[in-house]
Amino acid sequence: MARVVIVGGGIAGLSAAYFLEQALRAGRWRGEIWLVERERRLGGKVVTEVEEGFLVEGGPDSFRALQPEGVALLRELGLEEEAVAPQERTVFVWRGGRLHPIPDALLRLEPRPAALWRIAALLGWRGWLRALLEPWIPPRRADGDEPLAAFLRRRFGRAFAEGIAEPLLAGIHAGDPWRLSLQALYPQFAELERRWGSLARGLRARPVPSSPGPAFLSLRSGMGALARRLAAALSHTHLLLGRSAVGLAAQRTDRRVRYRVALDDGTSLEGEGVLLAVPAPAAAPWIAGLLPEAAALLRRIPFASVVVLSLAFRREQVGHPLRGSGFLVPRTEPFPLTACTWSSSKWPHRAPPGFVLLRAFMGSADRPPPLDVPDEVLIAQTLQALRPVLRLQGDPIRGWVHRWPEGLPQYEVGHGERMAALARMLAIYPGLLLIGASYRGIGLPDLIRQAREAAQRLVALLQENK
């Protein structure tokens, strides 16, 4: 009987187990599924805490609705009615000591004249004019990848790139836009320029849906509901929680490869398929004995550390109206935070009536956060930064701190080529697959897509080996 071992119980690993079970029930393969997770909980970086009426997200608080994999999985799991859209969509940027609202068109990088006029004071007249000229800027002639910052400056000029586009596109990755890869993170923008010569012309040429939905969705009871529902749907998967994989070996027999995953208690699991659904630094030591060059490539993927801080206040303690989803901070601003989401304004059911929940972010690739200081120090630093911006009075009634050391992979220029090289190296071990945020997309729909594709590949392999 075949066996598949999944290492890692985050959304990628759970989704892979779910899709393998679907194929098992459909009779497309026969065997066992084992999932090993070193923590005693499932979900990985998806962490939802509910305390005293506050719903706090320690990791991602939403997913891109325009990527079909997330919505499709919600539908399969019966979670579709749990999906909620943002109540407030206006995004602000902190620049020059004040908050500036960003028109919706500019959030899509569509430089409409009316939208640019509304932020002319923010850009200055030279920056405003330069962004307005985007449709007439010739496209890049060179092939290959380029830094995100280079692309944005080339298309829109420095003022718009630094003040609007970079905090919007690079901020979500906590990355340095001069090192992040345009092709790995935002290939759609490169394609629009290649095909239409301009983002403005390309965006105008795209068909407009009759009833466009929200760009992002969350879940009414928090993103942790996705992990819980996935785990509850696993009826044929053996879960080993609080156990760590410590080694990986492979043995070839008659054109087949069998794998052995060594565990921290001295036991091991053998099988025809191994799915490593863990960050690249965790996977590297396990495959070093099989593919040292692949392990070295994995170790070269950089990561950024971040801290997520959630603060609860009584409504009367907050002088700002909070009519929006929050604000972003450009790297050029001397501000200790990278962003702040007004969670109770953006999403329903995040705070009890009469209270406010704020969610702040600290740390990036070039500005590591102070991970080793006590929670109360981080909360005090956050409060000091937010107090004049949101006119806060007094101390928060409650605070939550979630640290993510080396938590966000950085898709630097050439990431796509490196992932293609990794795939070629792994080809000699067809039952060994790597999935997760380190590789081909960091959003929840990306993880679900990787998991579905990996499950399909393993099922096809197991069918061949029958």
MOLINPE-V766564 format. One record per residue. RES is the residue in one small letter. SS is DSSP state (H for helix, E for strand, L for the rest). PSI is psi in degrees with one decimal (none if undefined). Layout:
# MOLINPE-V766564
RES;SS;PSI
RES;SS;PSI
This chain:
# MOLINPE-V766564
m;L;134.7
a;E;156.5
r;E;137.3
v;E;131.6
v;E;124.1
i;E;127.3
v;E;114.2
g;L;121.2
g;L;31.3
g;E;-167.2
i;H;-36.8
a;H;-49.1
g;H;-42.9
l;H;-42.4
s;H;-40.5
a;H;-43.0
a;H;-40.6
y;H;-46.7
f;H;-34.8
l;H;-38.1
e;H;-38.0
q;H;-46.3
a;H;-34.1
l;H;-46.5
r;H;-32.7
a;L;-2.8
g;L;16.1
r;L;-13.4
w;L;164.0
r;L;135.3
g;E;-160.3
e;E;153.2
i;E;128.1
w;E;133.8
l;E;123.5
v;E;124.0
e;E;125.4
r;L;-28.6
e;L;166.2
r;L;10.9
r;L;161.1
l;L;158.0
g;E;-19.1
g;L;-124.4
k;L;-1.7
v;L;106.7
v;L;116.4
t;E;126.2
e;E;134.9
v;E;114.6
e;E;128.1
e;L;36.8
g;L;-3.7
f;E;136.3
l;E;110.1
v;E;128.2
e;E;120.4
g;L;-19.2
g;L;-137.3
p;L;138.8
d;L;2.9
s;L;-179.4
f;E;158.3
r;E;120.2
a;L;-21.0
l;L;-13.6
q;L;118.0
p;H;-20.6
e;H;-37.9
g;H;-49.0
v;H;-38.5
a;H;-41.7
l;H;-38.7
l;H;-42.7
r;H;-43.9
e;H;-34.6
l;H;-2.2
g;L;24.4
l;L;4.2
e;H;-38.1
e;H;-13.4
e;H;-16.2
a;E;136.5
v;E;145.1
a;E;159.6
p;L;138.3
q;L;-31.2
e;L;134.1
r;L;-15.1
t;L;125.8
v;E;136.2
f;E;159.5
v;E;137.1
w;E;114.4
r;E;130.1
g;L;31.1
g;L;12.2
r;E;165.5
l;E;132.8
h;E;124.0
p;E;140.1
i;E;121.4
p;L;149.0
d;H;-40.5
a;H;-36.9
l;H;-25.9
l;H;-24.3
r;L;4.8
l;L;34.6
e;L;103.8
p;L;67.0
r;L;138.2
p;H;-43.3
a;H;-39.1
a;H;-42.2
l;H;-35.3
w;H;-33.7
r;H;-21.0
i;L;23.2
a;H;-37.9
a;H;-31.8
l;H;-39.6
l;H;-23.2
g;H;157.9
w;H;-34.0
r;H;-45.3
g;H;-38.2
w;H;-46.3
l;H;-40.3
r;H;-42.3
a;H;-35.2
l;H;-24.7
l;H;2.8
e;H;-42.6
p;H;-19.2
w;H;2.1
i;L;125.9
p;L;149.7
p;L;161.0
r;L;135.4
r;L;-28.7
a;L;147.7
d;L;173.4
g;L;177.5
d;L;162.9
e;L;158.4
p;E;145.2
l;H;-43.7
a;H;-39.8
a;H;-43.0
f;H;-46.9
l;H;-41.2
r;H;-38.5
r;H;-39.1
r;H;-41.4
f;H;-11.1
g;L;166.3
r;H;-42.9
a;H;-48.6
f;H;-39.5
a;H;-50.4
e;H;-40.8
g;H;-28.4
i;H;-60.6
a;H;-43.2
e;H;-47.9
p;H;-29.8
l;H;-46.8
l;H;-38.8
a;L;-27.8
g;H;-36.9
i;H;-21.4
h;H;0.2
a;L;38.6
g;L;167.0
d;L;114.3
p;L;-18.6
w;L;-10.0
r;L;-24.0
l;E;146.7
s;E;123.8
l;H;-46.0
q;H;-34.5
a;H;-33.1
l;H;-39.6
y;L;60.4
p;H;-23.3
q;H;-32.9
f;H;-40.0
a;H;-38.7
e;H;-39.5
l;H;-42.9
e;H;-42.9
r;H;-41.7
r;H;-39.0
w;H;-9.6
g;L;-5.2
s;L;143.3
l;H;-41.0
a;H;-47.6
r;H;-39.7
g;H;-42.6
l;H;-36.3
r;H;-28.7
a;H;-17.4
r;L;143.6
p;L;138.0
v;L;122.5
p;L;146.3
s;L;-34.9
s;L;78.7
p;L;132.7
g;L;-177.1
p;L;150.9
a;L;-29.9
f;E;151.6
l;E;151.9
s;E;-173.7
l;E;140.8
r;L;-40.4
s;L;17.0
g;L;158.2
m;L;-18.5
g;H;-21.8
a;H;-30.7
l;H;-46.3
a;H;-41.4
r;H;-43.0
r;H;-38.6
l;H;-46.0
a;H;-40.3
a;H;-25.6
a;L;-8.3
l;L;99.6
s;L;-12.6
h;L;13.4
t;E;129.6
h;E;118.8
l;E;126.1
l;E;96.9
l;E;149.3
g;L;20.9
r;L;143.8
s;L;142.3
a;E;135.5
v;E;-5.2
g;E;160.9
l;E;130.3
a;E;158.3
a;E;146.4
q;E;129.5
r;E;134.5
t;E;117.7
d;L;55.8
r;L;5.4
r;E;158.4
v;E;128.2
r;E;141.2
y;E;151.2
r;E;120.0
v;E;114.7
a;E;137.3
l;E;165.5
d;L;-10.8
d;L;10.4
g;L;-10.5
t;L;177.0
s;E;160.8
l;E;128.9
e;E;148.2
g;E;173.8
e;L;-12.3
g;E;139.1
v;E;126.9
l;E;113.3
l;E;98.8
a;L;58.5
v;L;163.2
p;L;155.8
a;H;-42.4
p;H;-30.3
a;H;-34.7
a;H;-30.7
a;H;-48.7
p;H;-31.0
w;H;-32.7
i;H;-0.5
a;L;-36.7
g;L;-24.6
l;L;-45.5
l;L;81.1
p;H;-34.7
e;H;-38.0
a;H;-40.5
a;H;-40.0
a;H;-38.4
l;H;-42.2
l;H;-39.1
r;H;-19.8
r;L;-7.3
i;L;118.0
p;L;158.7
f;E;152.7
a;E;141.7
s;E;141.7
v;E;159.3
v;E;133.0
v;E;122.8
l;E;125.4
s;E;131.8
l;E;133.1
a;E;135.8
f;E;158.4
r;E;147.9
r;H;-36.1
e;H;-10.9
q;H;-12.3
v;E;114.2
g;L;-22.8
h;L;143.0
p;L;-19.6
l;L;39.9
r;L;81.9
g;L;-175.7
s;L;-13.0
g;E;-166.8
f;E;156.3
l;E;156.7
v;E;118.3
p;L;152.6
r;L;-23.6
t;L;-10.0
e;L;134.5
p;L;76.6
f;L;135.4
p;L;-12.4
l;L;154.9
t;L;-21.8
a;E;165.4
c;E;123.0
t;E;131.7
w;L;79.2
s;H;-43.7
s;H;-17.9
s;H;-39.1
k;H;-42.6
w;L;146.7
p;L;154.5
h;L;29.4
r;L;-20.7
a;L;151.6
p;L;159.7
p;L;136.5
g;L;5.8
f;E;164.4
v;E;140.6
l;E;123.0
l;E;149.6
r;E;111.2
a;E;157.4
f;E;136.7
m;E;132.0
g;L;146.8
s;L;-179.5
a;L;-37.4
d;L;-0.6
r;L;78.0
p;L;141.7
p;L;159.0
p;L;90.7
l;L;-23.2
d;L;12.1
v;L;156.9
p;L;158.0
d;H;-42.6
e;H;-28.8
v;H;-45.0
l;H;-41.7
i;H;-40.8
a;H;-39.8
q;H;-40.5
t;H;-43.2
l;H;-40.7
q;H;-37.9
a;H;-39.9
l;H;-22.6
r;H;-51.4
p;H;-26.5
v;H;-45.0
l;H;6.9
r;L;58.9
l;E;141.2
q;L;129.3
g;L;-169.4
d;L;156.1
p;L;150.5
i;L;-15.6
r;E;145.7
g;E;149.1
w;E;136.3
v;E;127.2
h;E;116.1
r;E;137.9
w;E;78.0
p;E;130.0
e;E;46.4
g;E;-22.6
l;E;115.5
p;E;145.3
q;L;112.6
y;L;87.1
e;E;166.7
v;L;130.2
g;L;5.5
h;H;-41.2
g;H;-42.4
e;H;-37.7
r;H;-37.4
m;H;-33.8
a;H;-39.9
a;H;-39.4
l;H;-42.5
a;H;-38.8
r;H;-39.5
m;H;-41.2
l;H;-12.6
a;L;-26.9
i;L;-9.5
y;L;78.6
p;L;-21.7
g;L;3.8
l;E;114.8
l;E;145.8
l;E;128.7
i;L;157.4
g;L;-176.6
a;L;-17.6
s;L;-14.2
y;L;-68.2
r;L;54.5
g;L;134.8
i;L;-15.0
g;L;160.4
l;H;-42.6
p;H;-33.6
d;H;-41.6
l;H;-40.3
i;H;-42.4
r;H;-46.9
q;H;-40.5
a;H;-42.8
r;H;-45.0
e;H;-40.1
a;H;-42.3
a;H;-41.4
q;H;-40.7
r;H;-41.6
l;H;-42.0
v;H;-42.9
a;H;-41.0
l;H;-43.9
l;H;-32.8
q;H;-39.3
e;H;-33.7
n;L;0.6
k;L;none
